[in-house]
Amino acid sequence: MQSLLNHPSLMDCRRLFLRNYEVWINIGVHDFEKRGEQRVLINVELYVPLATSTPKADQLEEVLDYDFIRRTIAQRVSQGHIHLQETLCDDVVGLMMAHPQVKAARVSTEKPDVYPDCDAVGVEVFRVKEMA
């Protein structure tokens, strides 16, 4: 994923990312996909304002913890069968955007084992919070 830090509304942000987080989940619309788990790679970029994410005392409480990203994804994928990657991707980006420090988020999901003649099939979504 290419960074969006050059987007005008994100120039004052720090980009946090989780790259190629591998989960095994029951996902898909075809009968053969409903019989077992598939490998899915999830990528997340979170954009948080420097004003609220720059540590002054070098303490974890001062920043958005990466564990939030992994834990949130793990909770979502544990909820049972998902038909579409689009649903998974939309759900994850929505959960990321719910964090008060997150100004924008980009999430992609990939199923790398679907077709033998390509690296993966997937979907990506990007959202920016409306600022009042």
DRENKOL-581266 format. One record per residue: residue number from 1; residue in three letters; x, y, z negated of N, C-alpha, C in turn. Coordinates in Angstrom, 2 decimals. Layout:
N
{rec NUM, 'ALA', {X, Y, Z}, {X, Y, Z}, {X, Y, Z}}
...
***
This chain:
132
{rec 1, 'MET', {0.84, -1.18, 0.00}, {0.00, 0.00, 0.00}, {0.88, 1.24, 0.00}}
{rec 2, 'GLN', {0.51, 2.18, 0.81}, {1.23, 3.45, 0.86}, {0.65, 4.39, -0.20}}
{rec 3, 'SER', {1.49, 5.11, -0.89}, {1.05, 6.02, -1.94}, {0.22, 7.16, -1.37}}
{rec 4, 'LEU', {-0.74, 7.60, -2.16}, {-1.57, 8.75, -1.78}, {-1.21, 9.99, -2.58}}
{rec 5, 'LEU', {-0.01, 10.02, -3.15}, {0.38, 11.16, -3.96}, {0.48, 12.46, -3.16}}
{rec 6, 'ASN', {0.50, 12.38, -1.84}, {0.52, 13.61, -1.04}, {-0.88, 14.16, -0.80}}
{rec 7, 'HIS', {-1.92, 13.45, -1.26}, {-3.29, 13.96, -1.20}, {-3.35, 15.21, -2.08}}
{rec 8, 'PRO', {-3.87, 16.33, -1.58}, {-3.82, 17.59, -2.34}, {-4.35, 17.52, -3.76}}
{rec 9, 'SER', {-5.43, 16.78, -3.99}, {-5.99, 16.75, -5.35}, {-5.22, 15.81, -6.28}}
{rec 10, 'LEU', {-4.22, 15.11, -5.75}, {-3.46, 14.17, -6.58}, {-2.01, 14.59, -6.77}}
{rec 11, 'MET', {-1.67, 15.79, -6.33}, {-0.28, 16.24, -6.39}, {0.26, 16.33, -7.82}}
{rec 12, 'ASP', {-0.64, 16.48, -8.80}, {-0.21, 16.60, -10.19}, {-0.34, 15.28, -10.94}}
{rec 13, 'CYS', {-0.27, 14.18, -10.21}, {-0.51, 12.86, -10.81}, {0.72, 11.97, -10.81}}
{rec 14, 'ARG', {0.65, 11.00, -11.69}, {1.59, 9.90, -11.73}, {0.85, 8.71, -11.14}}
{rec 15, 'ARG', {1.54, 7.88, -10.38}, {0.94, 6.69, -9.78}, {1.39, 5.46, -10.55}}
{rec 16, 'LEU', {0.44, 4.75, -11.11}, {0.71, 3.48, -11.77}, {0.24, 2.39, -10.82}}
{rec 17, 'PHE', {0.94, 1.26, -10.80}, {0.47, 0.20, -9.91}, {0.69, -1.18, -10.48}}
{rec 18, 'LEU', {-0.16, -2.08, -10.02}, {-0.07, -3.50, -10.30}, {-0.04, -4.15, -8.92}}
{rec 19, 'ARG', {1.03, -4.83, -8.62}, {1.24, -5.33, -7.26}, {1.12, -6.85, -7.21}}
{rec 20, 'ASN', {0.30, -7.33, -6.27}, {0.14, -8.77, -6.00}, {-0.17, -9.59, -7.24}}
{rec 21, 'TYR', {-1.12, -9.11, -8.03}, {-1.60, -9.85, -9.20}, {-2.38, -11.06, -8.68}}
{rec 22, 'GLU', {-1.89, -12.25, -8.97}, {-2.48, -13.47, -8.43}, {-3.49, -14.05, -9.41}}
{rec 23, 'VAL', {-4.71, -14.23, -8.90}, {-5.76, -14.87, -9.69}, {-6.35, -16.01, -8.86}}
{rec 24, 'TRP', {-6.82, -17.01, -9.53}, {-7.52, -18.13, -8.88}, {-8.97, -18.01, -9.29}}
{rec 25, 'ILE', {-9.84, -17.76, -8.30}, {-11.26, -17.52, -8.61}, {-12.15, -18.23, -7.60}}
{rec 26, 'ASN', {-13.38, -18.40, -8.00}, {-14.40, -18.97, -7.12}, {-15.00, -17.82, -6.34}}
{rec 27, 'ILE', {-14.62, -17.73, -5.06}, {-15.05, -16.61, -4.24}, {-15.31, -17.10, -2.82}}
{rec 28, 'GLY', {-16.37, -16.60, -2.21}, {-16.65, -16.93, -0.82}, {-18.11, -17.26, -0.58}}
{rec 29, 'VAL', {-18.52, -17.16, 0.68}, {-19.91, -17.42, 1.05}, {-20.11, -18.79, 1.68}}
{rec 30, 'HIS', {-19.04, -19.41, 2.14}, {-19.14, -20.71, 2.80}, {-19.20, -21.83, 1.77}}
{rec 31, 'ASP', {-19.88, -22.93, 2.11}, {-20.02, -24.05, 1.18}, {-18.68, -24.55, 0.68}}
{rec 32, 'PHE', {-17.70, -24.69, 1.57}, {-16.39, -25.20, 1.15}, {-15.71, -24.25, 0.16}}
{rec 33, 'GLU', {-16.03, -22.96, 0.24}, {-15.44, -21.99, -0.69}, {-16.09, -22.06, -2.07}}
{rec 34, 'LYS', {-17.30, -22.55, -2.13}, {-18.04, -22.61, -3.39}, {-17.67, -23.84, -4.22}}
{rec 35, 'ARG', {-16.88, -24.74, -3.64}, {-16.52, -25.99, -4.32}, {-15.28, -25.86, -5.21}}
{rec 36, 'GLY', {-14.55, -24.79, -5.08}, {-13.34, -24.66, -5.89}, {-12.81, -23.25, -5.87}}
{rec 37, 'GLU', {-11.76, -23.06, -6.59}, {-11.15, -21.73, -6.68}, {-10.22, -21.47, -5.51}}
{rec 38, 'GLN', {-10.08, -20.19, -5.18}, {-9.15, -19.76, -4.14}, {-8.18, -18.76, -4.77}}
{rec 39, 'ARG', {-7.03, -18.69, -4.16}, {-6.02, -17.72, -4.58}, {-6.37, -16.36, -3.99}}
{rec 40, 'VAL', {-6.39, -15.35, -4.85}, {-6.64, -13.98, -4.43}, {-5.55, -13.11, -5.02}}
{rec 41, 'LEU', {-5.01, -12.22, -4.20}, {-4.02, -11.24, -4.65}, {-4.71, -9.90, -4.78}}
{rec 42, 'ILE', {-4.51, -9.27, -5.92}, {-5.15, -7.99, -6.19}, {-4.07, -6.94, -6.40}}
{rec 43, 'ASN', {-4.23, -5.82, -5.71}, {-3.33, -4.68, -5.86}, {-4.12, -3.49, -6.35}}
{rec 44, 'VAL', {-3.55, -2.79, -7.32}, {-4.22, -1.63, -7.91}, {-3.24, -0.48, -7.99}}
{rec 45, 'GLU', {-3.70, 0.69, -7.60}, {-2.97, 1.95, -7.83}, {-3.89, 2.84, -8.62}}
{rec 46, 'LEU', {-3.38, 3.39, -9.71}, {-4.13, 4.36, -10.49}, {-3.39, 5.67, -10.49}}
{rec 47, 'TYR', {-4.12, 6.74, -10.34}, {-3.54, 8.08, -10.34}, {-4.03, 8.80, -11.60}}
{rec 48, 'VAL', {-3.07, 9.14, -12.46}, {-3.39, 9.80, -13.72}, {-2.66, 11.14, -13.78}}
{rec 49, 'PRO', {-3.33, 12.18, -14.26}, {-2.69, 13.50, -14.31}, {-1.43, 13.48, -15.16}}
{rec 50, 'LEU', {-0.39, 14.15, -14.66}, {0.86, 14.25, -15.41}, {0.63, 14.90, -16.78}}
{rec 51, 'ALA', {-0.32, 15.81, -16.86}, {-0.58, 16.51, -18.11}, {-1.01, 15.56, -19.22}}
{rec 52, 'THR', {-1.66, 14.45, -18.86}, {-2.13, 13.50, -19.88}, {-1.35, 12.20, -19.88}}
{rec 53, 'SER', {-0.35, 12.07, -19.01}, {0.36, 10.79, -18.92}, {1.88, 10.93, -19.07}}
{rec 54, 'THR', {2.33, 12.09, -19.48}, {3.76, 12.30, -19.67}, {4.10, 12.13, -21.15}}
{rec 55, 'PRO', {4.80, 11.05, -21.49}, {5.10, 10.81, -22.91}, {6.08, 11.83, -23.47}}
{rec 56, 'LYS', {5.78, 12.24, -24.67}, {6.67, 13.18, -25.35}, {7.49, 12.48, -26.43}}
{rec 57, 'ALA', {6.94, 11.38, -26.99}, {7.61, 10.66, -28.06}, {7.99, 9.24, -27.64}}
{rec 58, 'ASP', {7.90, 8.94, -26.34}, {8.28, 7.63, -25.82}, {7.47, 6.50, -26.47}}
{rec 59, 'GLN', {6.16, 6.76, -26.63}, {5.27, 5.80, -27.28}, {4.18, 5.33, -26.33}}
{rec 60, 'LEU', {3.82, 4.06, -26.42}, {2.83, 3.45, -25.55}, {1.48, 4.16, -25.61}}
{rec 61, 'GLU', {1.10, 4.65, -26.78}, {-0.20, 5.32, -26.94}, {-0.32, 6.58, -26.07}}
{rec 62, 'GLU', {0.79, 7.08, -25.58}, {0.78, 8.33, -24.81}, {0.47, 8.11, -23.33}}
{rec 63, 'VAL', {0.41, 6.88, -22.91}, {0.23, 6.57, -21.49}, {-0.88, 5.54, -21.31}}
{rec 64, 'LEU', {-1.31, 5.37, -20.08}, {-2.26, 4.32, -19.76}, {-1.48, 3.01, -19.68}}
{rec 65, 'ASP', {-1.87, 2.05, -20.49}, {-1.17, 0.78, -20.62}, {-1.49, -0.13, -19.43}}
{rec 66, 'TYR', {-0.47, -0.73, -18.83}, {-0.67, -1.65, -17.71}, {-1.57, -2.82, -18.09}}
{rec 67, 'ASP', {-1.55, -3.19, -19.39}, {-2.40, -4.28, -19.84}, {-3.87, -4.00, -19.59}}
{rec 68, 'PHE', {-4.26, -2.73, -19.61}, {-5.64, -2.36, -19.30}, {-6.03, -2.86, -17.91}}
{rec 69, 'ILE', {-5.14, -2.70, -16.95}, {-5.43, -3.11, -15.57}, {-5.62, -4.62, -15.50}}
{rec 70, 'ARG', {-4.67, -5.36, -16.01}, {-4.73, -6.83, -15.96}, {-5.91, -7.38, -16.75}}
{rec 71, 'ARG', {-6.11, -6.86, -17.95}, {-7.20, -7.34, -18.81}, {-8.56, -7.07, -18.16}}
{rec 72, 'THR', {-8.73, -5.91, -17.56}, {-9.99, -5.54, -16.93}, {-10.28, -6.45, -15.73}}
{rec 73, 'ILE', {-9.27, -6.72, -14.93}, {-9.45, -7.63, -13.79}, {-9.78, -9.03, -14.28}}
{rec 74, 'ALA', {-9.05, -9.51, -15.28}, {-9.28, -10.85, -15.81}, {-10.71, -10.99, -16.34}}
{rec 75, 'GLN', {-11.20, -9.97, -17.02}, {-12.57, -10.01, -17.53}, {-13.57, -10.08, -16.38}}
{rec 76, 'ARG', {-13.33, -9.31, -15.33}, {-14.27, -9.31, -14.19}, {-14.29, -10.66, -13.48}}
{rec 77, 'VAL', {-13.12, -11.21, -13.20}, {-13.10, -12.46, -12.43}, {-13.57, -13.65, -13.26}}
{rec 78, 'SER', {-13.63, -13.51, -14.57}, {-14.11, -14.61, -15.42}, {-15.63, -14.70, -15.46}}
{rec 79, 'GLN', {-16.33, -13.77, -14.81}, {-17.79, -13.72, -14.88}, {-18.50, -14.67, -13.93}}
{rec 80, 'GLY', {-17.75, -15.46, -13.17}, {-18.38, -16.44, -12.31}, {-18.22, -16.14, -10.83}}
{rec 81, 'HIS', {-18.90, -16.95, -10.01}, {-18.74, -16.90, -8.55}, {-19.02, -15.51, -7.98}}
{rec 82, 'ILE', {-18.20, -15.13, -7.03}, {-18.35, -13.88, -6.29}, {-18.44, -14.26, -4.82}}
{rec 83, 'HIS', {-19.44, -13.75, -4.13}, {-19.58, -14.08, -2.71}, {-18.57, -13.34, -1.84}}
{rec 84, 'LEU', {-18.42, -12.04, -2.06}, {-17.65, -11.21, -1.14}, {-16.46, -10.53, -1.80}}
{rec 85, 'GLN', {-15.38, -10.43, -1.04}, {-14.23, -9.65, -1.52}, {-14.62, -8.20, -1.72}}
{rec 86, 'GLU', {-15.52, -7.70, -0.88}, {-15.97, -6.32, -1.00}, {-16.59, -6.07, -2.39}}
{rec 87, 'THR', {-17.37, -7.05, -2.86}, {-17.98, -6.94, -4.19}, {-16.90, -6.90, -5.27}}
{rec 88, 'LEU', {-15.95, -7.82, -5.19}, {-14.86, -7.85, -6.16}, {-14.08, -6.54, -6.15}}
{rec 89, 'CYS', {-13.72, -6.08, -4.98}, {-12.94, -4.85, -4.84}, {-13.70, -3.65, -5.39}}
{rec 90, 'ASP', {-14.99, -3.53, -5.04}, {-15.82, -2.43, -5.54}, {-15.96, -2.48, -7.05}}
{rec 91, 'ASP', {-16.15, -3.68, -7.60}, {-16.29, -3.82, -9.04}, {-15.00, -3.39, -9.76}}
{rec 92, 'VAL', {-13.86, -3.85, -9.24}, {-12.58, -3.52, -9.89}, {-12.31, -2.03, -9.82}}
{rec 93, 'VAL', {-12.52, -1.41, -8.67}, {-12.26, 0.04, -8.58}, {-13.20, 0.81, -9.49}}
{rec 94, 'GLY', {-14.45, 0.37, -9.61}, {-15.38, 1.02, -10.51}, {-14.95, 0.93, -11.96}}
{rec 95, 'LEU', {-14.46, -0.23, -12.36}, {-13.97, -0.41, -13.72}, {-12.72, 0.44, -13.99}}
{rec 96, 'MET', {-11.86, 0.55, -12.99}, {-10.66, 1.39, -13.14}, {-11.05, 2.86, -13.27}}
{rec 97, 'MET', {-12.01, 3.29, -12.45}, {-12.44, 4.69, -12.47}, {-13.15, 5.06, -13.77}}
{rec 98, 'ALA', {-13.67, 4.07, -14.49}, {-14.36, 4.33, -15.75}, {-13.39, 4.77, -16.85}}
{rec 99, 'HIS', {-12.10, 4.48, -16.67}, {-11.12, 4.89, -17.69}, {-11.00, 6.42, -17.65}}
{rec 100, 'PRO', {-11.07, 7.08, -18.79}, {-11.08, 8.55, -18.80}, {-9.82, 9.20, -18.24}}
{rec 101, 'GLN', {-8.68, 8.52, -18.26}, {-7.44, 9.11, -17.75}, {-7.30, 8.98, -16.23}}
{rec 102, 'VAL', {-8.07, 8.12, -15.62}, {-7.89, 7.84, -14.19}, {-8.61, 8.90, -13.35}}
{rec 103, 'LYS', {-7.83, 9.55, -12.49}, {-8.36, 10.57, -11.59}, {-8.73, 9.96, -10.23}}
{rec 104, 'ALA', {-7.99, 8.93, -9.82}, {-8.26, 8.24, -8.56}, {-7.73, 6.82, -8.66}}
{rec 105, 'ALA', {-8.29, 5.96, -7.82}, {-7.84, 4.57, -7.83}, {-7.95, 4.00, -6.43}}
{rec 106, 'ARG', {-7.02, 3.12, -6.14}, {-7.07, 2.35, -4.89}, {-6.89, 0.89, -5.27}}
{rec 107, 'VAL', {-7.77, 0.05, -4.74}, {-7.75, -1.37, -5.04}, {-7.86, -2.14, -3.74}}
{rec 108, 'SER', {-7.06, -3.20, -3.63}, {-7.21, -4.11, -2.49}, {-7.22, -5.53, -3.01}}
{rec 109, 'THR', {-7.95, -6.37, -2.28}, {-7.96, -7.80, -2.56}, {-7.59, -8.52, -1.27}}
{rec 110, 'GLU', {-6.86, -9.62, -1.42}, {-6.44, -10.41, -0.26}, {-6.62, -11.89, -0.56}}
{rec 111, 'LYS', {-7.12, -12.61, 0.43}, {-7.17, -14.06, 0.35}, {-6.10, -14.56, 1.32}}
{rec 112, 'PRO', {-4.94, -14.99, 0.79}, {-3.81, -15.34, 1.66}, {-3.88, -16.74, 2.27}}
{rec 113, 'ASP', {-4.83, -17.55, 1.86}, {-4.83, -18.94, 2.32}, {-6.00, -19.28, 3.23}}
{rec 114, 'VAL', {-6.70, -18.27, 3.76}, {-7.89, -18.53, 4.57}, {-7.54, -19.02, 5.96}}
{rec 115, 'TYR', {-6.66, -18.31, 6.64}, {-6.31, -18.67, 8.03}, {-4.83, -19.00, 8.11}}
{rec 116, 'PRO', {-4.48, -20.05, 8.85}, {-3.06, -20.42, 8.94}, {-2.24, -19.49, 9.85}}
{rec 117, 'ASP', {-2.91, -18.68, 10.66}, {-2.19, -17.85, 11.63}, {-2.08, -16.38, 11.23}}
{rec 118, 'CYS', {-2.34, -16.07, 9.95}, {-2.15, -14.69, 9.49}, {-1.79, -14.71, 8.00}}
{rec 119, 'ASP', {-1.22, -13.62, 7.54}, {-0.78, -13.54, 6.14}, {-1.96, -13.53, 5.16}}
{rec 120, 'ALA', {-3.03, -12.81, 5.51}, {-4.15, -12.68, 4.58}, {-5.32, -11.99, 5.25}}
{rec 121, 'VAL', {-6.48, -12.15, 4.64}, {-7.65, -11.34, 4.98}, {-8.04, -10.60, 3.72}}
{rec 122, 'GLY', {-8.48, -9.36, 3.88}, {-8.77, -8.62, 2.67}, {-9.53, -7.34, 2.91}}
{rec 123, 'VAL', {-9.66, -6.61, 1.84}, {-10.40, -5.35, 1.85}, {-9.72, -4.39, 0.87}}
{rec 124, 'GLU', {-9.88, -3.10, 1.15}, {-9.29, -2.08, 0.30}, {-10.29, -0.94, 0.14}}
{rec 125, 'VAL', {-10.32, -0.34, -1.05}, {-11.18, 0.79, -1.31}, {-10.41, 1.82, -2.12}}
{rec 126, 'PHE', {-10.72, 3.10, -1.88}, {-10.07, 4.22, -2.56}, {-11.15, 5.17, -3.06}}
{rec 127, 'ARG', {-11.03, 5.58, -4.32}, {-12.00, 6.52, -4.88}, {-11.30, 7.60, -5.66}}
{rec 128, 'VAL', {-11.84, 8.82, -5.58}, {-11.35, 9.98, -6.34}, {-12.51, 10.51, -7.15}}
{rec 129, 'LYS', {-12.26, 10.84, -8.42}, {-13.31, 11.41, -9.26}, {-13.62, 12.81, -8.79}}
{rec 130, 'GLU', {-14.89, 13.10, -8.81}, {-15.32, 14.48, -8.52}, {-14.96, 15.34, -9.73}}
{rec 131, 'MET', {-14.27, 16.41, -9.47}, {-13.88, 17.31, -10.56}, {-14.85, 18.48, -10.61}}
{rec 132, 'ALA', {-15.34, 18.75, -11.81}, {-16.31, 19.84, -11.97}, {-15.60, 21.18, -12.09}}
***
